[in-house]
């Protein structure tokens, strides 16, 4: 049983040290801020795939601009002349917002949208859910706010959803549980509240679940026992005890 100082919430290191599913060897780390360093994320796992139209970070100097006017793609992402399958603009000091018409222009055949590690603000356009062939959506390490569009649950091919280290609020949409091919769900270091939707237990391919450093509460759904998780970080939240066995 969890014995903590604040009734009803797992908020002390004695309760949040570790949680190991009895049926699995996966260690569900629920350490407090004082005892848990930031983990490596899967990107941080690998950025070495050969990409069409790839701008290798570190091989050239960083640029400035917006999504609609930048050195890598010029104005093609917003004027309807871009026909590629991958948009990779990570770490380019891009500012401004994600314009909905850019999503509309790219909806046919886009498989990768990497806008991470920039200075992008605004919200995630709901029309992103219309990118039916998208496999990787990386918008982490920006200044995005607003909520997670439930429409993202309609991207049937999506296997990476990285929104960590932004200012995203609201709740985790239950529609996220419809992403049957999702392997990496990284939402840590935001302002997300509410509970973990039990529908996430339906993502049977999910291996990386990072929700730490948010304002989540309630109980941790027992449905997560169904997942073949390699890493799960839930610390620095306000979950109720006891945790599921």
C-alpha positions in Angstrom: 0.0 0.0 0.0 1.1 3.5 -0.7 1.8 5.6 2.4 2.3 9.2 1.5 2.0 12.6 3.1 -0.9 13.9 1.0 -3.9 11.5 1.1 -5.0 10.2 -2.3 -2.0 11.3 -4.4 1.3 9.7 -5.2 3.5 12.7 -4.5 6.4 11.5 -2.4 9.5 9.5 -3.4 8.4 6.7 -1.1 5.4 6.0 -3.2 6.9 7.0 -6.6 10.2 5.1 -6.5 9.2 2.3 -8.9 6.3 0.2 -10.1 7.0 -3.1 -11.8 4.2 -5.0 -13.5 4.0 -8.5 -12.0 3.4 -9.9 -15.5 6.3 -8.1 -17.2 9.9 -7.2 -16.6 9.2 -3.6 -17.7 10.1 -1.2 -14.9 7.5 1.6 -14.8 9.6 4.4 -13.3 7.6 6.8 -11.3 10.4 8.6 -9.6 10.0 12.1 -8.2 11.9 15.1 -9.6 14.4 14.7 -6.9 15.3 11.1 -7.7 14.6 10.8 -11.4 16.9 12.3 -14.1 15.4 13.0 -17.5 15.4 9.8 -19.6 16.6 9.4 -23.1 13.7 9.6 -25.5 13.4 7.5 -28.6 14.6 10.3 -30.8 17.2 10.8 -28.9 17.1 6.9 -29.8 17.8 7.3 -33.4 17.9 10.0 -36.1 19.9 8.1 -38.6 17.4 6.9 -41.3 18.1 7.9 -44.8 15.5 10.6 -45.7 14.6 12.2 -48.9 14.9 16.0 -48.6 16.8 15.5 -45.3 18.7 18.4 -43.8 21.3 16.9 -41.5 21.4 18.7 -38.2 25.0 19.7 -37.4 26.2 19.3 -40.9 25.3 22.8 -41.9 24.7 26.0 -40.0 21.3 26.7 -38.6 18.9 28.9 -40.6 16.0 31.2 -39.6 12.7 31.6 -41.2 9.1 30.3 -41.1 7.5 27.1 -42.3 6.2 29.0 -45.3 9.5 30.7 -46.1 12.7 28.9 -45.2 16.1 28.1 -46.8 15.3 24.4 -47.0 12.0 24.4 -48.9 11.6 28.0 -49.9 7.9 28.8 -50.1 6.9 25.5 -51.5 5.3 24.1 -48.3 2.6 26.7 -48.4 2.2 27.7 -52.1 1.1 24.3 -53.3 4.3 23.4 -55.2 5.7 20.8 -52.7 5.3 17.2 -53.7 7.7 15.4 -51.4 6.8 12.7 -48.9 8.9 14.0 -46.0 9.3 17.5 -44.4 12.3 17.7 -42.2 13.0 21.1 -40.6 14.3 20.1 -37.2 16.6 22.5 -35.3 16.5 25.3 -37.9 15.4 28.1 -35.6 12.0 28.2 -37.5 9.5 30.5 -35.8 5.9 31.4 -36.4 3.0 29.0 -36.4 2.0 25.9 -38.3 -0.4 27.2 -41.0 -3.4 25.0 -41.7 -3.1 25.6 -45.4 0.4 24.0 -45.3 -1.2 20.9 -43.9 -3.9 21.0 -46.7 -1.2 21.3 -49.4 0.8 18.4 -48.0 -2.0 16.0 -47.1 -1.4 13.6 -50.1 1.4 11.2 -49.4 3.2 13.0 -46.6 4.8 10.3 -44.3 7.1 12.4 -42.1 6.6 15.8 -40.6 9.6 16.8 -38.4 9.4 20.4 -37.1 11.0 19.6 -33.7 13.6 21.8 -31.9 12.5 25.1 -33.3 10.7 28.2 -32.0 7.2 27.4 -33.4 4.2 28.8 -31.5 0.5 28.5 -31.8 -1.4 25.3 -31.8 -1.4 21.9 -33.5 -3.9 22.3 -36.4 -6.8 19.8 -36.2 -6.3 19.3 -40.0 -3.1 17.4 -39.1 -5.4 14.5 -38.6 -6.1 14.5 -42.3 -2.5 13.5 -43.1 -3.8 9.9 -43.7 -0.4 8.4 -44.6 1.7 10.2 -41.9 3.9 7.9 -39.9 6.1 10.3 -37.9 4.8 13.5 -36.3 7.6 15.3 -34.4 6.7 18.7 -33.0 8.6 18.5 -29.7 10.8 21.2 -28.2 8.9 24.2 -29.5 6.5 26.7 -27.9 3.3 25.1 -28.9 0.2 25.6 -26.7 -3.5 24.7 -26.9 -4.7 21.1 -26.8 -4.0 17.8 -28.5 -6.4 17.6 -31.4 -8.6 14.4 -31.1 -8.4 14.3 -34.9 -4.9 12.9 -34.6 -6.5 9.6 -33.6 -7.6 9.2 -37.3 -4.0 8.9 -38.6 -4.0 5.1 -39.0 -0.4 4.8 -40.1 1.1 7.0 -37.3 3.8 5.2 -35.3 5.6 8.2 -33.7 3.8 11.1 -31.9 6.3 13.4 -30.2 4.8 16.5 -28.6 7.1 16.7 -25.5 8.6 19.9 -24.1 5.9 22.4 -25.2 3.1 24.2 -23.4 0.3 21.9 -24.4 -2.6 21.7 -22.0 -6.0 20.0 -21.9 -6.3 16.2 -21.7 -5.1 13.2 -23.6 -7.8 12.5 -26.2 -9.3 9.0 -25.9 -9.0 8.8 -29.7 -5.3 8.3 -29.2 -6.2 4.7 -28.4 -7.2 4.2 -32.0 -3.7 4.4 -33.2 -3.1 0.7 -33.6 0.4 1.2 -35.1 1.6 3.7 -32.6 5.0 2.7 -31.0 6.1 6.0 -29.4 3.9 8.4 -27.5 6.0 11.2 -26.0 3.9 13.9 -24.2 6.2 14.7 -21.3 7.1 18.2 -20.0 3.8 19.9 -20.9 0.8 21.1 -18.9 -1.5 18.2 -19.7 -4.2 17.5 -17.0 -7.0 15.0 -16.5 -6.5 11.2 -16.4 -4.7 8.7 -18.6 -7.5 7.4 -20.9 -7.9 3.6 -20.5 -8.2 3.5 -24.3 -4.4 3.7 -24.5 -4.4 0.1 -23.5 -5.6 -0.7 -27.0 -2.3 0.5 -28.6 -0.9 -3.0 -28.6 2.3 -1.9 -30.4 3.1 0.9 -27.9 6.7 0.6 -26.6 7.5 4.1 -25.3 5.1 6.0 -23.2 6.4 9.2 -21.7 3.9 11.3 -19.7 6.1 12.6 -16.9 6.2 16.2 -15.8 2.5 17.1 -16.5 -0.5 17.6 -14.2 -2.1 14.2 -14.7 -4.2 12.8 -11.8 -6.6 9.9 -11.1 -5.5 6.3 -11.3 -3.1 4.6 -13.7 -5.4 2.4 -15.9 -4.8 -1.3 -15.5 -5.3 -1.6 -19.2 -1.6 -0.5 -19.6 -0.8 -4.0 -18.5 -1.7 -5.1 -22.0 1.1 -3.1 -23.6 4.6 -4.4 -24.6 6.3 -1.4 -23.1 10.0 -1.0 -23.3 10.0 2.3 -21.3 7.2 4.1 -19.4 7.8 7.3 -17.5 4.9 8.7 -15.5 6.6 10.6 -12.7 6.0 14.2 -11.6 2.3 13.9 -11.8 -0.5 13.5 -9.2 -1.7 10.0 -9.6 -3.9 8.4 -7.0 -2.8 5.3 -5.1 -2.6 2.4 -5.2 -1.0 1.8 -8.5 -2.2 -1.2 -10.5 -0.4 -4.6 -9.9 
